[in-house]
Amino acid sequence: MKNKLLLVINLVCSSLCFSQQTVTWDDLSHVSYSEKKFPGYDEYFLSPIFLNPVKALEGKQISVTGFFLNIAPEDNVYILSKGPMSSCFFCGEGESNTIIELQFKDKPYFKTDALVTVTGTLKLNSDDVEHFIFILNDCKAQHIN
């Protein structure tokens, strides 16, 4: 009996070590910006400087709730936004830290502005201007009722 109890405790503790961390949009707001020249474009862009609370999340599996934006499904371009499409970053209503690029394992089937929780591995991007500053890889999403 004692061995079974120890086994159960061990399984519960080890699963907690590998579980995802729930992150809020406020958690992702710890970013500042500086101008940086990107030689490939011969132009200056605002480049993110990730502060320690955000740096600590890099490479970790996280879950974030937001609005699903089905931008170009034929090209696998999906975004999670802090606000709905009408008030998202592209409409001038937010900063680049209010959107996350989503890289799904399997093609998602959500309508634009569906409220979803997305889980994936966070990548911080300060070097590739053709991608967002936050990228979630190997995503899975769940619709929120």
N, C-alpha and C positions, 0 to 999 in steps of 0.2 A: 504494500500500500504506500509506504513511504517513497519507494522508487517511482511509482506512478505519479505521485504528487510532485516530486522533483522534476519529472519529465514534462508535466503540464506547465509548471512555472517556467521552466527553461524555454519551452516552445512559445509561450506568451511573451516573454522578455525578448527573445530573438526576433519575433515578428514585429515588435515595436521598434526595434533598431532599424529595420528595413522598410518601415512604412513611410508614406509620404508626409510632408509637412504642409499644413494648410497655411497659405499666405494671403494676406489682404493687399489691396492696392496701395494702402498706406505703407505697408512693408516695402513695396517696390518704389516708393517715392524718394528714396535716399540716393538721388543722382544729381550731380551738377554737370555743367557742360563747359567746354572750352573750344575755341576755334582750332582746327587742325587741318593742315594741308594734306590732301590725298593726291599723291603724284600721278596716279592713273587717270585722274580727272583734271589735274592741274588747277584745282579749285580748293577753297576752304569750306569745310563743313563743321557744324557743331558736333563735337565728339563727346560721348558720355564719359564722365568720371564716376565710377561706381564707389559709393561710400561703404564702409565696413559692414553695415547691416545687410546690404545687398550682396556684397562680395561673399559673405558667409553662406549664401544660398546657391552659389554657382556649383553645378555638378550634382546638386541634390534633386531628389524627386519631390516635386511640390504640387499642390493643388490650388487652383485659383478659380473663383467664380466670376463670371462676367457675361457679356453679350457676344454671341457668336456672329461673326461677320463672314459671310460666304462671298468673298471678293471675286475670285476667279477659280471656281471648282475644276474647270478643265485643265488648269495649270497647277492644281493643288495649293492654291493660295487661300489660306484661312487665317482669320485673326480673332483673338479674344480682346474685347475692349471693355474698359471700365464703364462706358456709357453706351447707349444704343447708337445705331448708325447715324441718326440725325445730330448727335452731339459728340461724335468721335473725333479723334485726332485729325483726321483728314479734312474735317469741316472747320478746323480752327478752334475747336472747343477743348482741346486737351494738349498735353505734352507727350513726347515720345515714350514716356514711362507709363502711359495709360493704355498701351496696346502691347500685345504679345503675338509674335509670329508663331503659328502652330504647325508643327510637322507631325502628321498622324501616321500611325502604323497602318491603319485601315481607313479607307475613305469615310468621312463622317456624313451623316444625312440629317442635318439640322437646317432650319430656315434662318435667314438673317434676322437678328435681334432675339433669337431664342436665348433664354437664360440657361447657361450651362456651367458645370464645374469641370475643368480640364485638369488632368494629371499628366505630368511628364517631367523630363529631366531638364532643368534650367541651364541654358547657355547664355552667358553675357557677351554681347558683341559690341566692341568699340572700334573695330577695324574694317568692317565690310559695309559700305554705305548702301549696298543693294539689299540689305536685310535689316530688320528691326533690331533695337538694342537688346530686347529680350526675345529669346527663342526657346520654345518648349519642344523638345525632341521626343519621339516615341510616345506621342500623346494618345490618351483615351479620354473620352468626354461622356458626361452624363447629363441628360436634360433635367432641369430643376422645375418642378411643378409649381 
